[in-house]
Amino acid sequence: MRFSLKPQDDVFYAFFSEAAENIQRGVAILAELGDDKPDFQSISERLVDVEHDNDQLTHRIFNKINTTFVTPMDRTDMHQLAGKLDDVLDHIEAAANLVYLYGLSELPNLPREMVEQITVIDAQAVLLTEYMPKLKGLSKSMTEYWVECNRLENDGDRAYRMLLVRLYSGEYEALTVMKLKEVADELEAACDSFEHISNVIEAVYVKES
């Protein structure tokens, strides 16, 4: 196995930025669930493709980490960051897939609170894409990133709790409640995954600064 003796900073940071862009691309597709007449099958299928593309990217990142002798950051941190980035797409792909497979397209609209969850996730994706290129060099502005990410995660938690209140209010039939709850749980997990990413980045910042 060949090893590189020089830290290839640009390669690793390019990988992470590409993963962030994949997430934003996926979330843009997910956001179509809030449209007036969304094509649930198309949304699900396109998200499967994006998730598959990002899985391949994640494998490339892991391979690069494992075959580079000196890395620009701690290997464990890089593995965690790549894994957490991949988690986001796993959860949003699962949410869209459940909406389609459970036949939730038969509802007049998805609950407003669920659309609010997606809106928060969209804002988190935009934030991640904006700040990921700043990871190289550990820009001081990165502190703004995890503060805002935490604020958005709190917004997502509130939307999730309000959705639960609505689901258990008797508005929906029991089986529909179960289906919507599974979708909501995946969206909540995606929202949490963004904060997990920021936690890894904050740990890197503290360790390396």
N, C-alpha and C positions, 0 to 999 in steps of 0.2 A: 504494500500500500504506500502511495506517495504522500508525503506531507509537505505543507508549505511552512517555511520558516519565518515568513513575513506576515504580520497581521494584515489581512486584506479587508480593511475597514469598509471601503466602498461597496464591496460585494455583499457583506452582511447587512449593511444599512439599506442597500438597495432591495435586498430580500424582504426586510421588514416593512419598508415603504410599499413594496408591491403587495404584500399581504394586507396592509391597511387599505390600499386601493381596491383590492378584491372585496374586502368587507363593505366598503362604501358602494361598490357596484351591486353587491348582493342586497344590501339594505334598500337601495333605490328600487329594486324589484319587489322586495317585501312591502314597501310603502304603497305599492299598487293595490294592496288589499283594501286600502281605504278609499279607492275610487268608487264612483257611482255604480259602474258595471264591470267589476274586475273579472279577468279571465283566470280563474283559480287554477286550472290545469296548466296554462302557460306559465303562470307565476311559479308553480311548484317545479315544473320541468326545467325552467331556466335557472332556478336556484340550485337544483341538483347539479347542473353543469358548472355553476360558479363554485359550489362547494367542492366538486371533483377537481377543478383547476387548482383550488387552494390546497387541497390535500397533496397534490403533486408538488406544489411549491414548498409545502412544509417538509416533505421528504427531502427535497433538494437542500433546504436549510439545515436539516439534521445531518445530512451527509456531509455538507460543507463544514459544519462544526466539528464533526468526528474525524475529518481528514485534514484539518488545519492545525498545525503544531502550536502556533501562538494565535490566540483569538483576541479581538479588541475588548471583549468583556468576559466576565466569568462564564465558563461553559454552562454551568447550571442555570444561571440567569438567562442565557440565550435560549436554552432548551425550554425554560418556562415561558419565556416571551413568545416563542414560536408556537408552543402548545396552546397558550391562552388566546392568541390571535386565531388559531384554527377553531377553538371552541365556539367563538362568536358565530362563525358561519355554520357550524354544526347545528346550533340551536335555532337560528333563523330559518335554515333549510327545513328542520324538523317541524317548526311551527307552521310554515306554509304548506308543507306536505300533509300535515294533520288536517288543516282547514279543507284541503281538497279531498282527501280520503274519507273524512267524516261527513262529507256532503254538506258542509256548513254554508255552501253557496245558496242553499235553499232558504236561509234566513234573509229577511228584507235588507238587513245591514249587519255588519259586525258591531258588537257593543262599542259605544263611543269611547269607553275607558280603554278598550283594547287598541283602538286606533291611536289613543294618546300614548299607550306603551310604545307603539311603533314610531310615533313622532319623536319620543325621547331617544329611542335607539338610532333613529336617523341623525339626530343632533350629536349623539355620541360618535357615530361613524365619521361625520364631518370633522369633529374635533380631533379624532385620532389621525385622520389623514393630514390634517393641518400640522400637527405637532410631531408625527413620527419622523419626518426628515430632520427635525431639530435634535433628535436623539444623539446624532453624531456631534461630538464636541460638548455634549451636555450643556446646552444653552440654559442660561438662568431663567429664561421664560418658561422652561419646562415645569416650574413650580405652579404656574398658572394652569397648566394642563390638568394635573391631578386634582387641583382644587375644583375646577369646573367639572371634571369628570365625576367627582364625588357629589356635586350639586345635582347633576343630571341623574345620577343613580338614585338619589333621594326622590327626585321627581318620578322616576320609574316605579319606585316602591309605592308611592302614593297612588299612582294610577292603578297598580296591581291590587292594592288593598280596596280601592273604590270599586274595582271590577268584581272582586269577591263579594262585596256587599250587594252589588246588583245581581250577581249570579244566584245568591242565596235568598233573594227577596221574593221568589215565587214567580218572577216574570217569565222564566223559561221552564220548559219541561225538564224533568230530572235527567234524562239521557243527554239532552242538549247541554245542560249544566256541566256534566262530566266531560263532554267533548270540548267545550269552551275552556274549561279549567285546565285541561291538558295543554291546549294551545297557549293559554296565558302563562302557564308554568315555564314553557319553553322560551317565551318572550322575556319573562323575568330572569331566566337563566342567562339569556343573551345580554340583558342589561347588566347583570352582575358580572359577566365575563369582561365587559369593558372596564369595570372597576378593578378586576383582578389584573388586567393588563397595566393599568396605571400604578397599581401597587408594585408590580415587578419593576416598572420603569423608575418609580420613586426609590426603590431599594438600590437599583443600579446607580442612580444619581447620588445617593448618600454614600455608597461604597466607593465610588470613583472620584467624587469631588474632594 
